[in-house]
Amino acid sequence: MNALKILKVRSQQSCNGCELCVFEAQRQLQKVGLEGSLVRIFKNKSEENKRLEFYVELDPHIHSLDVEKICNICPKQVFEISEEEADGFTI
Amino acid sequence: MDLLSKKVLTINLNKKSYEVANFNDLHKYVGGVGLGLKLLHVHEEKDPLILSIGPLNGFFPFASKTSIVLNDEGVVEDLYMGGSLSTRMTFTGLDAIVFLGGLETPTVVSITNSSVEFNLELEQIHSLGLPGKRSTIEAAGEKVMLDKEFTSEGYILENKMKNKNMAGLVITGTEAYTPAHFSKYQEAYKTVLARSNDLTLGASNKPSCSGCPLGCEKSRYGEIGGNVLVHSLVACQFAEKVYADINTTFSCLNTLGYNYTHEDLENLPKLIEETLKAIG
């Protein structure tokens, strides 16, 4: 069985909202835009929070892309990659 | 994405009506402040507020600002806001949005691609548009705030939006593009991104503008004035060393399929100067 590279969000609070990961994922799909992106960034700043916070959402299909490139383009090391044994059924 | 014309959304706030049109004759103004000043000239009798982006916004790193051009009591001003606004505008498919006249009562204007809605329920501003694909500007407080974080220099935009009864603006972009020369585009993107060290500011722990990895100390406050070529593209002034280089800029535009020549870019400052002189 092959090892599958799994992209995970390691440090959500470090995200600065630059969206380089979003655009990297989209470029791998040969497009520029936000529609249909397998990485999405949401932002929130509640009355209690002084800092604008970002939330990263990964689509399960992200593993069809080169996740190392997505991980490496982040300037804040928000992501990590772990290796798991592929069971042949994983997307 | 039309590479030979500029797509402009013109909103008549008095009538709550709008129209979208492509203009071939605006192509030579490239975008940003150049395009904004020309549109200010065209509509100068109707107190226009113009938001415009350049051809590199959304496509290349550090091209992260939106140009805002207006007449502030007889003085033509060009402001630049960061955050996510320029990428959202790019993905609406519009090059510029022109607001003419004013609204009767405080209203939130919500733009999704080329359609416009006028919303009187000001407290609903954060439910308008699509999460992750929108930029939200609130103008009800002392300072105009983009996504509750980014703002603009001084009180110029604040005064203009208040005079127009624009309590807020939500812009959502859902379009996606495939650059004309995709593999060359990828290479050009990597080359530009690798030039982070050429920026005149370093990284910090502040929120970033979309498309810029730095999250610099100045991102929150926007800019006023500066290099007209850089601000026609519309890149951040701290990336002037990258985008004031005509060869880099020409190469980036070429990968997207634009037919601008070196002469077009070299002549742009003069064209902008002439446009500025023509404004009464």
Interface residues (C-beta under 8 A of the other chain):
Chain A: N16 G17 C18 E19 L20 F23 Q26 R27 Q30 K31 V32 G33 L34 E35 G36 R40 I41 F42 K43 K45 R51 L52 F54 I73 P75 K76
Chain B: G58 F59 P61 S84 T87 F91 P131 G132 K133 D147 K148 E149 G173 T174 E175 A176 Y177 T178 P179 F182 Q186 Y189 L193 A203 N205 K206 P207 S208 C209 S210 G211 C212 P213 L214 G215
